[in-house]
């Protein structure tokens, strides 16, 4: 058996008198594919930095297998020394790795020519992800890799990670993504690291069972303390000397109970609807918008009624945020009419966190918001019209009072999102416009947010790439297909996907007379139940196509790995790189078709 890639023994780490890790042990092996989960602020990102060697523990040992390479994708990478995203993504790559960047940037929809100084936070994150994927380290550490990726890119990344032969540890809030890619689960909770040899799909049952066992132990401990305390008062006087040991044991038991770090409670979040809006929220007729040659929408009609929860879904850059600004913001359409309803009280969540002043403190961000500020008061705000102290209010959102004067830029991504939600929920509203509100939130906070949105007595427009969250919240989907085409689908995200997949599977079955020799066998094969004749025939063809493409990909990769090819013949290198990207994209498309056909075949067997 090969040696582990890295092993942590009794590792401890603390900052400012607070223990982050308490004697944690961890072994990461070759081909590891673990997800790392835990509450915001539990130390997940810090643990990745420690594994990568960027942080040294206060105590314990970190043993790394000799000669292995560990790469870390951070949440906020520093690109200040690079001119373009390509310069950053290809830094420290050798000639054998350089060609991979082209294929990876296509999968991530990343423009490598973008200048760093004008690149968005999402583009920078995608460049960091492209870089680490191209480096092919022995151990890959990914911190929120799906943030700023659309659904297509997330599914592409899932496929890439499943085929990697290196070890991978992933932090993510995206349930569907974690269920797809993880084999084991690491759970960081109050400084203790636990490991489960099952995927994230089993995490919540495992967590709930662990907490139930903890509650049972604490209940027994409290009952024993109570019983011993009664004895210490009523039964000690007759045998005081003999029972000193029992008294000492009682004191130790009380200390042990008091020193336990209690589980973090869930944030006390709540939305409050303002006055009731009119029945009709918005009516748009024939609206079109073109920005710099890109068609956002074309002759688009939409009607929104009070109480609907609408998700806007589609690729990055397709125009979701722009359409939201056209419908409810200050951006006018090129043509068409928009009629907004009456008594609309709007609250917005911006994905770029633009509503936060990064240099100001948490307290200043709240007290300085004109919608909730109390004139002349720097430590109090109006929460749903009622004066509240900033400290008490932010404690409900799990912020420690000691952090209230720290600059917002020092917060984690999840803490910034919680602060925006705190500002949002201090206001009354009957229309919520939420642009990527789930980024960086932990699973427990996501659960609560989903529950609150489903109970909200108002109207919601939501932009998100989190498939699980959209599925749970949305009752209607606006699906952006690109080039101005938007499909308005009532029935929720899962219903839309089911219809979309059914349509995709509906192959032409009209030419039935030209059957292959084995047609009768195919029709009689029970394994093909649920498939049309044409689909059955296609299912037999695909393996041969995949084999041929795999051979072509292998030959192209061998050609591109020739030393000095990039310098000696750039034209051939570029041509081969483009061919490789084309073959891999075709492979992805065929593999997806294969999976869809097999899913339909299996469904037919069950029906």
LOMAR-387343 format. One line per 4 residues: for each residue x, y, z of C-alpha. Coordinates in pm, whole numbers, plus 50000, padded with zeros to 5 digits. Layout:
LOMAR-387343
X,Y,Z | ...
END
This chain:
LOMAR-387343
50000,50000,50000 | 50142,50341,49901 | 50224,50602,50163 | 49962,50876,50222
50009,51206,50041 | 49990,51393,50370 | 49928,51308,50735 | 49834,51542,51020
49888,51421,51377 | 49742,51600,51683 | 49752,51936,51503 | 49648,52241,51704
49609,52599,51582 | 49471,52913,51740 | 49440,53283,51672 | 49396,53552,51935
49339,53306,52216 | 49074,53114,52022 | 49135,52749,51931 | 49058,52676,51566
49183,52315,51565 | 49210,52084,51866 | 49440,51784,51819 | 49309,51698,51475
49430,51392,51284 | 49395,51355,50908 | 49527,51123,50638 | 49485,51209,50268
49566,50930,50024 | 49626,50909,49651 | 49310,50959,49442 | 49142,51111,49748
48819,51291,49659 | 48687,51449,49978 | 48454,51735,50048 | 48529,51952,50352
48217,52088,50520 | 48143,52296,50828 | 47985,52621,50943 | 48111,52958,50820
48407,53056,51036 | 48478,52698,51149 | 48824,52707,50987 | 48775,52518,50659
48982,52761,50449 | 49244,52776,50725 | 49273,52396,50721 | 49335,52397,50346
49608,52659,50393 | 49764,52446,50665 | 49760,52137,50440 | 49917,52344,50160
50196,52458,50393 | 50092,52826,50390 | 50029,52810,50767 | 50236,52634,51036
50045,52468,51325 | 50102,52568,51687 | 50146,52203,51783 | 50142,51861,51621
50309,51733,51305 | 50240,51758,50933 | 50411,51481,50733 | 50416,51524,50354
50519,51247,50113 | 50853,51337,49959 | 50842,51490,49613 | 50467,51550,49587
50314,51879,49472 | 50022,52038,49658 | 49829,52326,49497 | 49570,52549,49666
49298,52753,49497 | 49212,53033,49739 | 48889,53235,49755 | 49069,53565,49687
49387,53502,49483 | 49638,53785,49436 | 49691,53872,49067 | 49856,54210,49123
50183,54097,48958 | 50019,53988,48631 | 49890,54183,48329 | 49637,53935,48188
49451,53633,48316 | 49658,53420,48078 | 49981,53547,48237 | 49853,53436,48576
49698,53106,48465 | 50012,52993,48278 | 50265,53106,48537 | 50481,52817,48658
50339,52583,48392 | 50582,52387,48175 | 50543,52338,47800 | 50366,52005,47851
50100,52171,48063 | 50052,52492,47869 | 49820,52353,47603 | 49572,52239,47871
49484,52599,47955 | 49302,52643,47624 | 49073,52344,47681 | 49016,52435,48045
48935,52800,47969 | 48675,52680,47717 | 48511,52460,47980 | 48511,52745,48233
48404,53006,47973 | 48707,53215,48063 | 48858,53487,47842 | 49231,53448,47903
49305,53776,47721 | 49117,53978,47986 | 49337,54233,48161 | 49367,54175,48534
49296,54540,48619 | 48947,54523,48465 | 48869,54157,48543 | 48572,54084,48767
48602,53883,49088 | 48435,53590,48913 | 48684,53599,48623 | 48975,53605,48866
48834,53305,49055 | 48789,53112,48730 | 49147,53194,48626 | 49270,53055,48959
49065,52739,48901 | 49199,52703,48545 | 49555,52740,48674 | 49528,52467,48936
49354,52226,48696 | 49633,52275,48441 | 49907,52227,48702 | 49788,51868,48770
49935,51852,49124 | 49939,51537,49337 | 49693,51700,49578 | 49447,51968,49468
49279,52189,49731 | 48975,52380,49599 | 48806,52653,49806 | 48456,52726,49670
48539,52642,49305 | 48177,52667,49184 | 48127,53031,49287 | 48074,53240,48972
48033,52929,48753 | 47711,52873,48561 | 47536,52535,48552 | 47707,52426,48228
48053,52503,48367 | 47973,52333,48698 | 47869,52015,48516 | 48188,52037,48306
48392,52070,48626 | 48215,51770,48778 | 48322,51559,48481 | 48684,51683,48504
48712,51614,48876 | 48565,51265,48844 | 48833,51176,48589 | 49131,51317,48781
49385,51072,48919 | 49524,51314,49178 | 49391,51372,49529 | 49124,51643,49568
48975,51819,49872 | 48685,52056,49802 | 48506,52323,50003 | 48169,52413,49848
47817,52516,49945 | 47668,52356,49632 | 47493,52038,49747 | 47435,51897,49399
47802,51949,49309 | 47928,51783,49630 | 47693,51487,49590 | 47827,51439,49238
48204,51462,49297 | 48279,51348,49654 | 48366,50997,49772 | 48439,51080,50137
48338,51362,50371 | 48548,51564,50616 | 48345,51758,50874 | 48504,52039,51075
48291,52120,51379 | 48404,52330,51679 | 48773,52250,51623 | 48717,51874,51580
48771,51708,51242 | 48562,51398,51168 | 48582,51173,50863 | 48309,50964,50701
48397,50712,50428 | 48082,50805,50237 | 48000,51086,49996 | 47828,51413,50082
47494,51253,49997 | 47511,51091,50343 | 47637,51398,50529 | 47316,51536,50678
47204,51198,50817 | 47553,51146,50962 | 47560,51497,51113 | 47214,51464,51268
47299,51123,51415 | 47626,51261,51561 | 47444,51555,51718 | 47171,51330,51858
47436,51113,52026 | 47603,51428,52163 | 47270,51551,52303 | 47209,51214,52467
47556,51221,52634 | 47501,51578,52755 | 47159,51487,52893 | 47314,51201,53093
47591,51432,53216 | 47343,51701,53329 | 47130,51441,53509 | 47437,51301,53686
47550,51652,53790 | 47201,51720,53926 | 47190,51393,54122 | 47541,51439,54263
47465,51802,54354 | 47159,51689,54554 | 47373,51428,54731 | 47644,51685,54809
47389,51898,54994 | 47188,51626,55169 | 47417,51328,55225 | 47770,51452,55279
47764,51568,55642 | 47773,51220,55801 | 48075,51101,55608 | 48247,51421,55503
48604,51288,55503 | 48521,50965,55320 | 48333,51151,55042 | 48591,51413,54947
48682,51207,54639 | 48321,51206,54525 | 48301,51583,54570 | 48618,51626,54369
48472,51409,54090 | 48157,51626,54089 | 48363,51943,54047 | 48558,51785,53759
48234,51678,53594 | 48097,52034,53616 | 48419,52177,53468 | 48410,51924,53184
48049,52014,53105 | 48111,52389,53122 | 48421,52368,52899 | 48232,52197,52619
48200,52425,52320 | 47832,52451,52247 | 47706,52402,51895 | 47663,52720,51696
47298,52812,51674 | 47132,52896,51344 | 47112,53265,51258 | 46783,53422,51366
46700,53547,51020 | 46355,53652,50907 | 46200,53846,50621 | 45904,54069,50688
45672,54164,50406 | 45573,54530,50390 | 45236,54648,50273 | 45059,54421,50029
45145,54496,49669 | 44898,54498,49385 | 44797,54162,49240 | 44996,54229,48923
45366,54293,48996 | 45482,54356,48640 | 45364,54332,48279 | 45627,54353,48002
45532,54342,47633 | 45770,54297,47340 | 46081,54418,47518 | 46418,54395,47341
46766,54498,47452 | 47099,54489,47272 | 47420,54591,47451 | 47744,54619,47254
47615,54379,46990 | 47488,54120,47241 | 47117,54048,47236 | 46987,54028,47595
46622,53973,47506 | 46415,53991,47189 | 46042,54066,47176 | 46017,53920,47526
45684,53910,47707 | 45648,53836,48076 | 45376,53879,48336 | 45455,53848,48709
45187,53809,48974 | 45204,53866,49348 | 45348,53571,49544 | 45546,53411,49262
45901,53285,49321 | 46081,53309,48986 | 46433,53182,48918 | 46640,53329,48634
46873,53056,48509 | 47136,53050,48236 | 47503,53079,48146 | 47731,53352,48282
47714,53668,48075 | 47387,53574,47908 | 47207,53878,48056 | 47019,53767,48368
47126,54060,48586 | 47073,54299,48294 | 46715,54180,48245 | 46651,54217,48618
46768,54580,48590 | 46543,54632,48288 | 46238,54492,48465 | 46286,54656,48805
46586,54889,48779 | 46689,55199,48588 | 46787,55033,48259 | 46541,55103,47978
46467,54851,47699 | 46542,54942,47339 | 46179,54870,47253 | 45865,54740,47418
45669,54848,47723 | 45698,54772,48095 | 45420,54839,48342 | 45505,54790,48709
45247,54722,48975 | 45143,54939,49265 | 45279,54960,49621 | 45605,54778,49544
45859,54787,49828 | 46184,54642,49693 | 46488,54496,49870 | 46789,54377,49667
47085,54144,49715 | 47373,54220,49473 | 47607,53933,49385 | 47915,54160,49377
47840,54270,49735 | 47837,54629,49608 | 47606,54735,49892 | 47896,54688,50138
48169,54943,50211 | 48471,54714,50242 | 48682,54968,50433 | 48410,55052,50685
48331,54838,50989 | 48032,54606,51027 | 47869,54857,51258 | 47930,55147,51017
47784,54946,50729 | 47458,54900,50918 | 47433,55242,51085 | 47530,55412,50758
47251,55254,50551 | 46995,55533,50494 | 46706,55286,50479 | 46763,55161,50835
46978,55434,50999 | 46857,55624,51304 | 46955,55992,51266 | 47229,56089,51510
47276,55729,51635 | 47589,55534,51545 | 47506,55221,51748 | 47136,55177,51676
46933,55101,51363 | 46572,55054,51264 | 46486,54686,51221 | 46147,54655,51055
46067,54999,51196 | 46173,54919,51554 | 46495,55066,51709 | 46756,54797,51778
47114,54806,51908 | 47362,54704,51637 | 47544,54460,51869 | 47230,54270,51965
47102,54258,51608 | 47428,54130,51457 | 47457,53863,51730 | 47138,53715,51583
47335,53674,51259 | 47616,53496,51448 | 47862,53787,51451 | 48083,53808,51758
48062,54156,51921 | 48444,54176,51914 | 48435,54189,51531 | 48192,54480,51493
48465,54742,51450 | 48674,54531,51212 | 48672,54632,50842 | 48431,54432,50627
48711,54326,50392 | 48852,54112,50676 | 48539,53894,50678 | 48509,53561,50501
48287,53536,50193 | 48012,53371,50395 | 48026,53640,50664 | 47995,53914,50399
47687,53741,50258 | 47539,53716,50609 | 47600,54088,50663 | 47414,54175,50342
47127,53952,50454 | 47127,54130,50790 | 47086,54465,50611 | 46822,54321,50378
46618,54166,50659 | 46617,54484,50865 | 46389,54636,50601 | 46028,54561,50519
45965,54463,50158 | 45719,54283,49938 | 45952,54230,49640 | 46291,54057,49680
46547,54080,49398 | 46822,53830,49483 | 47131,53805,49260 | 47339,53501,49367
47250,53518,49739 | 47380,53167,49817 | 47751,53221,49742 | 47973,53123,50037
47687,53050,50279 | 47719,52733,50486 | 47466,52452,50450 | 47275,52531,50769
47231,52898,50669 | 47128,52791,50318 | 46863,52564,50469 | 46723,52850,50675
46732,53098,50385 | 46550,52851,50162 | 46285,52798,50428 | 46236,53174,50479
46204,53243,50107 | 45943,52971,50068 | 45745,53129,50356 | 45791,53491,50237
45454,53662,50187 | 45567,53854,49882 | 45725,53812,49538 | 46078,53689,49465
46304,53707,49160 | 46613,53493,49213 | 46931,53454,49006 | 47132,53148,49105
47346,52865,48965 | 47287,52652,49276 | 47068,52377,49128 | 46959,52236,49463
46863,52579,49603 | 46670,52681,49290 | 46489,52346,49287 | 46376,52398,49647
46269,52763,49615 | 46147,52844,49262 | 45794,52783,49137 | 45874,52921,48792
46185,52944,48572 | 46303,53200,48317 | 46566,52998,48130 | 46812,53205,47924
46923,53008,47619 | 47133,53290,47469 | 47098,53525,47170 | 46799,53689,47334
46592,53370,47367 | 46428,53327,47708 | 46196,53038,47792 | 45927,53112,48050
45849,52781,48222 | 45593,52744,48501 | 45634,52448,48735 | 45974,52487,48895
46332,52411,48803 | 46311,52033,48833 | 46002,52024,48610 | 46185,52234,48352
46488,52004,48357 | 46268,51697,48319 | 46097,51850,48017 | 46430,51969,47873
46581,51620,47906 | 46271,51457,47758 | 46290,51690,47458 | 46660,51617,47420
46591,51244,47424 | 46314,51267,47163 | 46516,51151,46862 | 46361,51109,46519
46192,50766,46497 | 46002,50809,46170 | 46233,50595,45950 | 46147,50250,46090
46169,50049,45769 | 46549,50057,45751 | 46621,49830,46047 | 46964,49675,46108
46998,49297,46112 | 46983,49283,46491 | 46673,49500,46515 | 46453,49215,46636
46702,49131,46911 | 46710,49495,47016 | 46335,49521,47031 | 46311,49204,47237
46590,49304,47475 | 46433,49394,47809 | 46732,49609,47896 | 46626,49853,47624
46281,49905,47769 | 46180,50272,47753 | 46392,50352,47444 | 46268,50400,47090
46419,50187,46814 | 46641,50475,46695 | 46761,50542,47051 | 46843,50173,47102
47052,50174,46784 | 47225,50495,46894 | 47309,50336,47230 | 47498,50063,47045
47690,50313,46827 | 47816,50540,47104 | 48087,50313,47260 | 48264,50288,46923
48258,50667,46880 | 48393,50718,47231 | 48676,50471,47167 | 48771,50651,46845
48767,50993,47014 | 48975,50865,47306 | 49238,50744,47059 | 49242,51082,46880
49271,51268,47211 | 49560,51044,47317 | 49748,51106,46991 | 49696,51483,47014
49813,51490,47376 | 50124,51291,47284 | 50195,51531,46997 | 50151,51839,47218
50381,51693,47483 | 50680,51696,47244 | 50951,51907,47407 | 51000,52244,47244
50702,52215,47007 | 50548,52541,47131 | 50869,52735,47061 | 50963,52560,46733
50626,52553,46554 | 50362,52772,46715 | 50124,52724,46420 | 50117,52344,46456
50090,52377,46833 | 49785,52607,46808 | 49621,52386,46545 | 49668,52074,46759
49545,52256,47071 | 49226,52364,46892 | 49174,52009,46764 | 49220,51872,47116
48962,52116,47258 | 48719,52021,46978 | 48762,51646,47044 | 48718,51686,47420
48406,51898,47380 | 48265,51640,47138 | 48354,51366,47388 | 48169,51554,47667
47864,51592,47444 | 47858,51223,47347 | 47914,51110,47707 | 47622,51327,47818
47405,51173,47543 | 47515,50826,47653 | 47420,50896,48017 | 47083,51039,47914
47001,50732,47704 | 47109,50495,47980 | 46900,50690,48233 | 46597,50664,48006
46666,50294,47952 | 46687,50234,48329 | 46370,50435,48384 | 46195,50215,48129
46298,49905,48325 | 46143,50044,48643 | 45822,50169,48488
END
